[in-house]
Amino acid sequence: MSIEQEVDVMCNLSQGIKEAGIAEGRNEGRAEEIIETGYEFGLSEQDILERLQKKLSISLQKAQEYLLMFGKRTV
């Protein structure tokens, strides 16, 4: 593989990583909004988890991670 080809591969790889990071950031922002709204409307954590899974097309495990990140915080 030539140096030019290697550079192209590395650029494509870094672009893919950047795009994945942006998508994850968007999902985190949406998850935070879903969780906050769920609590405001008095939904149970189970209902919030189900909404996260449905709205974001994510696994239960990922929904639980978001709930831990953005769930009720004590001050």
N, C-alpha and C positions, 0 to 999 in steps of 0.2 A: 504494500500500500504506500502511495506517495505521501509526502508531507501535506500536500493540498487536500488529499482525500482524508487524511487523519484530522486535519483542521475542520473540514466539513462535518465529519462524524462528531467531533467534540462540540461544535457549534449546535448541531442538531440535538445532541444530548442535553446540553445546557438549556436550550430553548424548551425542550420537553419538561425538564425539571422546573423551569420558571413557570410554565403554563400550569403544571400540576400544583405548584405552590399558590398560584393565584386562585385556582379552582377551590383549593382547600380553604383559603382565606374567605372566599365568598360563602362557602358552606358554613364556616364557623359563624360568620355574621348573620346568616339566615337562621342558624340554629339558636343563636342568642336571642334573636327577636321572637322566634317561636316559643322558646322557654319562658321569656319574660311575659309574653302575652298569655301563655297558658296559666302562669301563676296569677296574673291579674284577673283572669276569668275564673279562678278557683278550680282549675283542672287538677286532677291527681297526677302524680308523677308517672303513673302507668299510662294515662291518657296523653301526657306530653310526649312520652317515649314513642307511643304509637303515631302521634302526629309527626314527630321528627322523622321516623322511618318512612312514612307515607310521602311527606312533602319533599324530603331530600333524597329519597330512594337509597337509604342506607341500612346497614344491618342494625340489629338490636344492640350489639356490642358498641358500634360507633355512636349510636344514639345515647347510650349510657355514658360514654366518654364525654359527649357534649353536655349532658346533664350534670356531670361532675364538674366540668369546667365552668358552666354558666348558671348552675342551679342556685337555689336560695343561698345567699351569703349572709353570714352574721357579721354585724359591725360592732 
